[in-house]
Structure formats: structure tokens, C-alpha cells
Amino acid sequence: MFALRPAPRSGSGAGRTGAFALSVAACCGLSLFTACSDAYREISEDVREPDATIRITDFVRESVAVDGRRAWIVRAKEAFLFQNGDEMQRIVAYDFSFTQYDENNRPADLLVAERGEVDYNSDLIRLSGNVRYDSANGRRVIGESMEYDRIAQIASSDSPLTIIDRGSTVRCERGAEIDNENNRQVCRGPVILSRPVEGGRQNEVGDPLDLFQ
């Protein structure tokens, strides 16, 4: 497994040349998904994802749509890349954040978690540990585990979730499904924790269609 981290910048010129040579070798497999420089070098150590192909610290990856606009960006303190040959299979990242952009190239949905996994085969993002999902329409969802379909823009979980939306706070004891594309959410085992203040907006056009099960 390749593992990359910032290399010390102090020391002799020969040491810096060696670090650069290692970074070039490691970057041959990285050119499609991240930028490399002579600030990185190969290391060997015990890691949290021993079966990964590559480990990178201070990871950033950006995806650009066919029309040139930014589609999404992933950031993490530490990331593990799993490849099959030249094909990326998944990314497992710690101190994870995922920002999806709208058609006007503006930040829309934000996902953060202690651990995030981007699965290229299913287009799912699996999140665990202090999960927070902030949608473009102002809804916030928090919990300990969640899946997000980045194509359909649907967040779901079978574990408890709390939904905070326009002054209401509802805990979904058996999980929930939040469909932003169709402005629809399903809350299973709801417990209402707070309601909008009197005179607040309720049941207006554009508010989500809530289904309680």
C-alpha cells in the first residue's frame, strides 16, 4: 500500500531529491483524482484500513461535471483509496466532509461525519459517527449513521435520526428517508421534540411532504 503524508522540508538537498523521487512514483496512480507535489513521500506504518491501495492525509478530491461546473468535493483529514487496477472502487475517509454543488455552481448539500465511505459502484456515501446532513433547503438531519445517494439526492437510515426543519424538531426512532429532489421525507417512529412558534410558517407551498410511520 502506498501511504502519502507531508514530507519534512528541512534537511539536505539530497534528502529533498529523494522525497521528490518517491512522490513521482506514488503520483503515477493518483493523477486522475488528486494533485501531488514534492511535499509528499511514501511511508510504511500500521493504518486503520490495511487493505487499502493508497493512504493520503489532508485529502481533497473534486469532481467536475461534463459541462465544466463543479459537481462535488470531498475533504478529509485522512483517506484510504481502494482500487482494482486503474479503476477506483471506493474511498474511506476520516474527519469526512462532502459538499454537493447545484446547477449554478453554488454549494448545496453538505455531509459531515467522523467516517465516510464513497462507493463508486453504487453511488452511495455511507456515513458513521456524529453525522450531520445540511440540505440546500435549510433542513438539518443528525444521527450516528446514514446513507446518501448522491445521484438521487436521498438520505436514509434505519437508525434513529433527528430532523430539524423550519422550527420543528422531530426524532425518528426507527430511521427516516429524506428525498430532496421530490421535497419528501418519511419519518419512522416519530417523536416530536419541538414545534414552530405560533405564527410561524406551516404547510406552505414548498414545505416538505411529511409521512409518519
Secondary structure, DSSP 8 states (H G I E B T S, - for coil): -EEEEE----S-HHHHHHHHHHHHHHHTTTTTT----TTEEE-----S-TT-SEEEEEEEEEEE-TTSSEEEEEEEEEEEEEEETTEEEEEEEEEEEEEEE-TTS-EEEEEEEEEEEEETTTTEEEEEEEEEEE-TTS-EEEEEEEEEETTTTEEEESS-EEEEETTEEEEETT-EEEETTTTEEEESSEEEEE---TTS--S-TTS-EEEE-
